[in-house]
């Protein structure tokens, strides 16, 4: 995988199209969950977009948000891999890289995520711990989790 991290202003038109298509294909179509995908957070000047490419095709993506935008801490969200990448370690590599990028931008800052509940063990392996009860977001069970140390896992 080739990883690139860009702000919104650095994204090419093609990169923007590809990341929105990947997010929509998985979160809206595959998970059958119509929700407000375009929430305005992509545009924030401190938001970082992590793009993962295999053979010149974007197959992984995550978004790193600055503190105060969705949580008091920085946040990683919209973590997604194309179905062709599942089961080969790409998701672990994506989260590992996103954590590194978050800590490169905001050293030692805690990271909070709103994880899909069924993925909580996956995020535990990356050092996240549950900090909330299960809740529904757009009809899908979620749980808030936080990573407070700068060490990465997995």
Rosetta blueprint (number, residue, H / E / L):
1 X L
2 X E
3 X E
4 X E
5 X E
6 X E
7 X L
8 X H
9 X H
10 X H
11 X L
12 X L
13 X H
14 X H
15 X H
16 X H
17 X H
18 X H
19 X H
20 X H
21 X H
22 X H
23 X H
24 X H
25 X H
26 X H
27 X H
28 X H
29 X H
30 X H
31 X L
32 X L
33 X L
34 X L
35 X L
36 X L
37 X L
38 X L
39 X L
40 X L
41 X H
42 X H
43 X H
44 X L
45 X L
46 X L
47 X L
48 X E
49 X E
50 X E
51 X E
52 X E
53 X E
54 X E
55 X L
56 X L
57 X E
58 X E
59 X E
60 X E
61 X E
62 X E
63 X E
64 X E
65 X E
66 X L
67 X L
68 X L
69 X L
70 X L
71 X L
72 X L
73 X L
74 X E
75 X E
76 X E
77 X E
78 X E
79 X E
80 X E
81 X E
82 X L
83 X H
84 X H
85 X H
86 X L
87 X L
88 X L
89 X L
90 X H
91 X H
92 X H
93 X H
94 X H
95 X H
96 X H
97 X H
98 X H
99 X H
100 X H
101 X H
102 X H
103 X H
104 X H
105 X H
106 X L
107 X L
108 X L
109 X L
110 X L
111 X E
112 X E
113 X E
114 X E
115 X E
116 X E
117 X H
118 X H
119 X H
120 X H
121 X H
122 X H
123 X H
124 X H
125 X L
126 X L
127 X L
128 X L
129 X E
130 X E
131 X L
132 X L
133 X L
134 X L
135 X E
136 X E
137 X E
138 X L
139 X L
140 X E
141 X E
142 X E
143 X E
144 X E
145 X E
146 X E
147 X E
148 X L
149 X L
150 X L
151 X L
152 X L
153 X L
154 X L
